Each structure stands twice: as C-alpha cells, then as structure tokens.
C-alpha cells in the first residue's frame, strides 16, 4: 500500500486520562491514530479508573498542568485541524479550555483551514449526572458548547444542556418521541452549529442517533440494543465521527458509518464474560479504520 505523501492532520484532544476501563484518552488516542491523525492530548484529569463501576479511585485535577502545557504549545506555534474536548475535571477548567480556544480555535492548520471545534459534553448518562460534576461545571459546559461547530451529547447530556427534564424514551410512542426530540433540538440549536444526539432508545429496543445538520433534524442511524451499556462508547463514537468528518464525509453519512462501526464493536465485546466496566474491546477493530 502506497502511503499518502502528506503529514497527518493534527487534532488536540482535551480529555481525561482514565488509566483502566477504556474511555476518554485511552480510546481517543489509538482511534484517531489508526485513522491517520496525530492526536495531541491535553489531559484534564488523571484517574486510576473511570467513575463507572469502580470504588475508591484515584483522581487528580490537572488544571495547572493544562495551562502550562497549552502555553508551551503556543510557544511552539502549533496549529490543529480540530480541537476536540470532553470530560473536564473541575469548573476552573472551563476558563482554561476557553483560553485554549481563544489561542488555537481560529488559527489555520497547515492546509490553511480553521480547525473544526467538537465539544463532546461528557456529563452523565441514563438520566444521571456524573459524580464529579457540579452545577457550576454544567453551566460552564453550556458555555463551551456555544463555541463549537459540532456537539455530540448523549440524550442525558442533551437534556442537561437544554435544561429540560430527562425522559426514558423507551416509554414513548413514536409521535411522542419525535415531539420530545423536537423540543430538545429547538432549545439546543444555534446558527451554524451541527448537533448529534446519541443513545436515544426506542420502545422497539433500538438505539437511534439524531442529527441536526444545516438546521434540519433527522434520524441518522438506528441499531439494535445490545445487552450491555459500555463506558467509553461515546468517546469511540465521537472519535470515529470526527475522523470521518475530517476526511470529507457529510455529517449524516459519517453518523451512519460511525454507528455501524460502534455496533460491531459492542456486539463483539458482549460475546465475552468480562465486566462491563472494562469497556469496549475495540482494539481488534482499529485496522478497519
């Protein structure tokens, strides 16, 4: 296979480093690298494990390290084809990420294009806020999403951003589900911003992804429910989606392809009796990317 004669596009990944459990940077870095990108991490927190299903974990806020690392990136005159943010360790980090976007968010990459800004508002799941998140941090995430070209909340996070009550959509009729999602998108949409809402479950035991692209919302994918909900699924989804978009895919096509890929990984992982908290066994699938 002949290698493409161009340097890999560079992506800044502002996420936590959870050492065990396959989420955040331990998923994002290998996924983006496999897709041909140079992933440059800016860790927000160091955790011994993720927060789902583990007790007595070690957690270290890395705010001061973020600021010094970003300052060094600036001195190096780095530029990025995308800036991708996720889990933040504290409300103080909102200012840090805003400053990063001020510095790098409009700076052209080597091809002359301004970076795509993707905010994955990692805040909760199944109607519940993650244990490390505070109201101030939720308000800060709302501010960050306003600066994004694309946001990728799951349904819980979409409701938090829209300040609407979470509803278990498995209890809704098709008409009621469409009305509910319409109200969510109505509260979230901003001029020029695209939105992907993941993890919308239906009464028919499927999971849908909804896409708001150029002001119009529609179902972009629908897959069967798997028996387990794995941590890191959203990180894998957003990473693959970002990689496809930077390759020139349209958002609806990228969503459909990403959902199909993630479903194959989930189905494979479910064949093994490992704890759900261990995360998705995505490694054998990296070669497909």
Secondary structure, DSSP 8 states (H G I E B T S, - for coil): ----SS---EEEEE--EEEESS-THHHHHHHHHHTT-EEEE--SEEEEE-SSS-SS--EEE-HHHHHHHHHHHHHTT---SEEEE---SSTHHHHHHHHHHHHHTT-B-TTS-B-EEEE----EETTEE-TT--HHHHHHHHHHHTT-SEE--BHHHHHHHHT-----GGGS-HHHHHHHHHHHHHHH--TT-EEEEEEEE-TTSEEEEEEEETTEEEEEEEEE--S---TTHHHHHHHHHHHHHHTT--HHHHHHHHHHHHHHHHHHHTTS---GGG----GGGGGG-
